[in-house]
Amino acid sequence: MSKRKHSAYTIDFKLQILSEAEEKKLTKTEICKKHSIPNSTLSTILKDTEKLQKNRDDSKFQPATKETKLCTHEGLEDAVFAWFCQAMAMNVPLSGPVVIGKAAEIAQLMNFKCYPYPQLGGEVQTEQNKTNKQTKNNQQ
């Protein structure tokens, strides 16, 4: 049996399927065949009805959005974006590592306990890591 390709569907498409399912003119199997989606995908869409409607009502996402994940540190994102806009206005050359470095700097200033950018070469700073480091330093 061949594997099916993973597909991401837009919020708009999912809401269209929800409205068809709520009208109950078509069975679930017919809806799946009509849109060429697996039964499990339809079940997931029906299960996430409330979440989809909330995302539509919040208007944080465009109807064509496929992934609806928000950042975990919204204040950090806003601060980094404000800095980014200022840097762009001053024609400062920016690269990925520069932006990540500044984001790490801002995160430390905002006293986040979990260091959000391990790709800088540092490890994620959680309370467990700090405890392990202190224990190792005390043993030396």
SULJOKA-V657608 format. One line per field, one symbol per residue. ss: DSSP state (~ for helix, > for strand, _ for the rest). phi: phi as a letter, one per 20 degrees, with the letter a starting at -180 (. if undefined). burial: # if it has 24 or more other ideal C-beta (glycine too) atoms within 12 Angstrom, else .. A space follows every 10 residues. Layout:
ss = ???
phi = ???
burial = ???
This chain:
ss = __________ ~~~~~~~~~~ ~~~____~~~ ~~~~~___~~ ~~~~~~~_~~ ~~~~~~~~__ __________ ___~~~~~~~ ~~~~~~~~~_ _____~~~~~ ~~~~~~~~~_ _______~~~ ______~~~~ ~~~~~~~~~_
phi = .efeffcddf fgfffffgff fffledffff ffffdlcfgf fffffffegf ffffffffle dfgefdddde fecfffffff fffgfffffe lffccgffff fffffffffe lffdfecfff oeefedffff fffffffffe
burial = ........#. #.###.##.# #......#.. #...#.#... ##..##.... .#..##.... .......... .....#..## ..#....... ........#. .###.##... .#..###... .......... ..........
